[in-house]
Amino acid sequence: MAERSTAAVDVADNSGEELLAAKADEATADGTAEAQDSTDAKSQDTDGKISRSESSLPTPDLHSGHKLARRYRLEECVTRLDGFSSWRAVDEKLRRAVGVHVLPADHPRARSVLAAARSAALLGDPRFVQVLDAVEEDDLVYVVHEWLPDATELTSLLAAGPMEAHDAYQLVSQISQAMAAAHREGLAHLRLTPGAVLRSSTGQYRIRGLAVNAALRGITSDGPQRADTEAIGALLYAALTQRWPYETDAYGLSGLPKGVGLIAPDQVRAGVHRGLSELAMRALVNDGATASRQEQPCTTPDELAKAVSAMPRIRPPEPVFTAPPEYQRTTYQQGTYRRPPGSPGTAAPVPVPPPPLQSRTGKALKWAVSALLIAALGLGSWQLAEKFLDQNNDSGTDTTQTTPSPDNKPPAPAKPLRIDSASEFMPSGSGINQKDAHKAADGDTGTAWITHRYVGYANFGNLAPRRDGSGIVVDLGSVQNIRGVKIEMFRGGQKAEVLAAAPNATAPSSLTDFPQRLTKLESVGSELKQTLDQPVRSRFVLVRITELPSDGTSDGYRGGISEISVLG
């Protein structure tokens, strides 16, 4: 009998306490599927072990239009090797694109692929392309994951040339922090290539294939942390030089010249940022290069992330403005437009005929009409002025005009206020994910406060402790003039509002402690933004969520907040 296993299981007791959940997030899909065999970058798996005994296994006989679970319609095969195939597909139930890996249930790696997919689904970190389903059904094993059509592969970005220092800094910073978080949960990638890194339109990097890509190819490692750290170093090296840091060409990049060994990026290309060059070498664990610079090698993603944080922040380059084009001078003669004589594309000047002569009678008539009009306008203006003065005298109003003071300047544009702390809104006393509340106000949209997964009802599972919803309260440290808010939501489709506490509030905890409304309660997209007509004075601001969007399954709901900015 076919066995079906989902990527997440919810647990609840009869007392109505919080539902604990696996962290499998909604998909918006994987931009493209990885299409290169692992042999393209032997150096990527320096510390790994690659099994090739199954490379001759036939892949499942599938075709475009085939449906899995009467839901996922296969559209285009993007990878077919080692007995598995990867597809771009459509989830007909939720009407969105997804990615699917398929292999036979009797494939030697089927069990490890299922285990890897389920482990990756539990992470629930938005910096990774999420696993949505892991299923064994009809003699097939398939893994469904997000598809990000608007994201761009790092492979394509590097094809256009080396990155600016700021972009390379963002790449290594975001990727190292994400992988450090994954390793803290016991997950490794082992297949971190340029094809596994995507950059969204907002500049956020996301990693696909966590644990799954390696399981599909049978890649294991005795030192997974070191392997992933070296892989991040290789990505940084490629971003700085547009060269792969080994002798073998890979991922559309030329390798280093044979026989010269691993040389620092700032020796490969002029103008490379010195600090990033040293960081790449420390991640690649080239002991000779690091010893000469008196720097210790980074052997784990966490060490690499700390080394990036210790660097001076690299600012983006200043925008370049082009000078406006010079416009040709023009001349006007009696209302007729003429180009300057001798200008390109102009013919010889054409003489303008003189105006027609007017008779003496016509001139006299014209002056008479003009005089009548002036007299009529003067009389009308006098009557209006007299009537206006009479009205003002009757009402006792002073008609003296005042000149506005030069000090009456327009208000300055609203700027983000400093946030002292962030805490979870717990009107019932029970929390959801209190330890991550600070992530909603840490200045990084790549981190987020994320709720549990709730089953059956969008209003937090219709649980009694969540009757007033949940959310995040930020403390501005003192009473401030609030002129607006900008909230980055973890996922669109949440029903939310923004409220402010009374100016004299000291520790607001219930919904009644936030009487000032900054936005109305409504379903919002990925961003909630509001500018106030009049400033509101308060110290505490609540971003309250009352309903959650679907997490991509038939009956699950999950939401959260990525970043809160209060403007003043």
Steps between C-alpha positions, in 0.01 A plus 500: 500500500629847414630693797469880508714712735472874529787734580349619826290356782303710748458403864227627733356383829140514619568794734507750215866600544717625214537282195861402446592475137758403249636804326408437136427834339295613203651479154532764244738272323850424389625721219663222303606148586862406535604339174871427541640170616714507810803404294496855357661621820710230654644757733155573641507160669859517625409335827202306372445151372303458179335173415485417128393136511140594416579732208377245249158461663210595272303808599121470546308497174319830540390760249367853483139503617543210744332563837629400842253459784230631256638842578850571368504519119848459353584767242870491407786266588807702599730222631522130425792301645601234755156339489301811596344791313416858600201686358332834489139423590167664587312448825148496357342517844668828596558617139870575527830374360706253703811289449494121530778240534384146407673162539384137525402379845750211466787737415795445739484868605119528531501458880776755555329752266174472694683539832696801374186670363308455822790635706537802273124568521527529877748787481246757375766768442391748228860523376462150356277383217239306693411133469121479471435127480694173519293208374529129423213398275438263205853358507643852479669730747469870427597820677306822431672833563456872436547651155619862487439629148617854580832395656831483311760226533846601617625322186323758284617791716863391470470456125458878476830566680650525851287650773549838663651480849166586665315224310769242580488607867122450507540159336750359749324663795154362422616154387732443796233607751240274337730197495607565860132484599454176302800333663372595844197285413722216380448563127773527236481586131812332350397618154530878539577604142420819306191321367373448857501872587224735383470877536153653521398831346541662845863385529435216745688174441326164539654153500330205337557129538599500869587133581282382206740574210777306671267208582382482137862463385617278785744759638610456861776658706697426814540875554178666382569835667840535339363387162224764505741770620740427214206511261403848626862606457491376141183700434661816642817436297292466181301814583822704538691364200251329264733198526443161663771455769621164368669386181180350360255721310153481656161674498590708195813636676862449400722328752836623620810442287640152548799463729474834683287375787243705689586870484318784674221678309680837521789336308266372230323826424590861572272704722372212713408601856790389721287399798267284288801344325645393835160374613470277191841350570416438865183317397685293240743398780820577312735483795798655322304806388330551833823457696665775301220734599496381862133400467347178623308288247121477530394137521129539579227726358455652846868600516471646151185695592677646804800596288269680256329684787839611635586668169424869444168524319542547127263764371337487157660714229372852455246533217638647180299782346545584133505862394186612318542554125562851378199637321532721193410861545199610307390837377150633476393770257147636517370172646668289229753233609831505314816289545827691529657566162762243409379236751504136378202396296380854429462671168572862421280741700175589331402868526186559702244712313400827675157524661220633283438875506198622695274786398457813715136407571595153619753643744248742646242223547755279672596773749136577575420136578809473721403809698148365563635168623744668739223720640269202552771299678587794725138555600447131572816475710400807706155360572644166612757668726232724656274202568788304657595792728138541612480131593820521703386813679171334589674199652773703672774308323840661455587504129870565557704238313783323678812378336590143592806473718811369329535259795184312396690225317329182375539205736804280444437155350429224749799292609518163681503536878739297713337188646626400844347154513234271356283251684220263410140615550359251754160624625421155645842455657603219264751563223574349160864562411627747759871434445476630142303817577813716462536384138199714407697817583867415443541701179530182290208401275663160455408404857145477631274418791297205371192340654435131542297317240131488590251250362143548389446869577680813384441674836787316670317168496200657676681445830382680813844648589512660157157667515663842465755375248870554542777724372793712608521801735795736444627738769637834374667570838306822557187675377551605138304676227401217267434610143473163327588133494653258251462128569661221294276195543648151494227398256220678318133435577509560876224701665677763707486847654736741677403656834675734743481510880395809692784751560501427874510117459791325671454125435206440265402133471131476402318617190325780695843648583536605133214745437665701218447356153774559242360274225170324446458126548516340156668232292843629392763397248870457560524860625281709729578871462313802635577873530295688761334836436568605859778357720403267784692511828588165651786285620360156417377383157319170442492317165208265557412198283156346527496258203775302329540406132522144369840336532453319172328190636130427493428590863809672644551869581812693596622859501745738661676837486838562334574862591326790681590863435331783694538838331521831682 
